[in-house]
Amino acid sequence: MAAWRWLRRRPLIYLWLPLLAWMGLIFYLSAQPDLPHPDTGWLGLALSSGAHAFVFGVLAILWARALGERRHALPVAFLLTMLYALSDEFHQAFVPGRYPDTWDLLSDALGAVLALALWQWWRRR
């Protein structure tokens, strides 16, 4: 753990860089016109929804981590995650072969809520 101690002295890097990098990854993936995805009915929807829930769940935890012990950190983390999810769906409207999807937003919200609940449980134990 001592090898990582220098990062703790630089909260900007330690707290915000992972968040910004994850947001950049989401933007990059969202900009891909031909991202492979299963198109097999309910199974495809479940896999796609699970991927969205995971990706935006991680984003919510990174927001909560960056916001720290502030009074309303978890609701703010959820709000910021959902604003980014909305902007992601808006962005997809301009990418050939992609389109905004309400199911994606619902999956993003579910992933964020579950991840933040897990985050809160983990921090209190």
Secondary structure as GFF3:
##gff-version 3
##sequence-region A 1 125
A	DSSP	three_ten_helix	2	4	.	.	.	ID=ss1
A	DSSP	alpha_helix	5	8	.	.	.	ID=ss2
A	DSSP	alpha_helix	11	11	.	.	.	ID=ss3
A	DSSP	pi_helix	12	16	.	.	.	ID=ss4
A	DSSP	alpha_helix	17	30	.	.	.	ID=ss5
A	DSSP	alpha_helix	42	67	.	.	.	ID=ss6
A	DSSP	alpha_helix	73	92	.	.	.	ID=ss7
A	DSSP	alpha_helix	102	124	.	.	.	ID=ss8
###
